[in-house]
Amino acid sequence: MNAPAFADDMQLLNGNHAVAWGVRLAGPDVAPLYPITPQTPILEKLVEFQSSGAFQAELLTPESEHSAMAAAIAASATGARVFTATSSQGLLLMHELLHFASGARTPIVMFNVNRTPASPWGFWPDQIDSLSQRDTGWVQLYSENPQDSLDSVIQAFRIAEATNLPVMINHDAFYVSHSVEPVSLPSPEAVTDFLPRQARDIQLGDGSGRSLGAPIDQASWNRTRRDLDEAMKTVEQFAIDASQVWEKQTGRASAPLEFYRYHDAEIVFVTMGSMCGTAREAIDRLRTSGIKAGLLKVRLFRPLPNEALRDALRGAQHAIVLDRNYSPGTGGVLHQELRSVLFGTKDPPRLHGYLAGVGGLSVPVERLEALATEVRDTVPAANSLWLE
């Protein structure tokens, strides 16, 4: 690990307050937010910062999440640095405008607190709210813990402004959003160094001769999708670059894919978000009992780093995919994505998909230990089985 360039300040923070600190340090110009459980503490903390004079953004509280995203798009289109946050039903209400934001190439940063969507009504961690938005043209990052969330917010602004794409960061409700852990706050100088203000080549303004969302013909619309595709292809490298620079300044890396006890792993857990912490504990126990287990943490889900995933899984005998989501008629979203990634590769690992923790159910470390043993002795691959 490299020595950090700036000294950090250590505080006990829950995940949502860590997000608010990351936003404060990133210094957006405009922040339209609408409260929704369990995202509300992000808004409350930003209001507290603003009241004390520590947060200078124009903080807007529109009448709905739909209006919050409309305000975010308008502000970003004029060149402002913009942040917003939401959760579950709020994200679903934004759906129409998520397409608008990416098509208009507005580099908005949004934090979504993953929560079960209705119906029935619930407030528990489940990633289907954000995963159901995977085709809207937003970059998607998933964080494991409060420190990861703070670092990801700051890096997201760098990625968004480098690509002219909106970025959505996600962490699990309550397991991360309301859990308190030691969080290292980077110095304001480190963040200013990391996030310099840059001129935007896509924005509205006096004399720019540009319009926003005007009707166009088929060929022109087709060209916008091609441009979006080209921008998406650059995201992975920008994320890698951001991680490397951040590591030099803080000593912490946040790569698109992260690994734990992986170099000789024969059984690999593949997952996103807070489930990674449970998997790490299970892996330590499995290693003690002589089973070579490791973790592949998927932090960047959109765009999915296909080649990096193929390289990472080459040589593993079994890959256990843990999905805290359920796509009706399909199963686990990450499992299905990895099936597509590995299709046609030579000697792929046996891919075992499990619906684990859907609706916020706790997944004990002991269950993952037992699962690794079961999978090791099972010849056929499993297809999105419910983890009992």
Protein Blocks (a to p, Z undefined) as FASTA:
>chain_A
ZZdfbdcddddddfklmmmmmmmmnopabdcdddddfklmmmmmmmmmmmnopacbdcdd
dfbfklmmmmmmmmmmnopacddddehjlmmmmmmmmmmmmmnopacdcddddddddddd
dfbdcfklmmmmmmnopacdddfbfklmmmmmmmmmmmmmmnopacdddddehjlmmpcc
ddddddfklmmmmmccdddfbdcdehklpaehiacdfklmmmmmmmmmmmmmmmmmmmmm
mmmmmmmmnopacdfbdcehkllocbdcddehjllmmmmmmmmmmmmnopacdddddfbl
bdcdfklmmmmmgopabdcddddbddehilpfklmmmmmmmgopahiacdddddehihhi
acdfklmmmmmmmmmmpmbdcehiacZZ
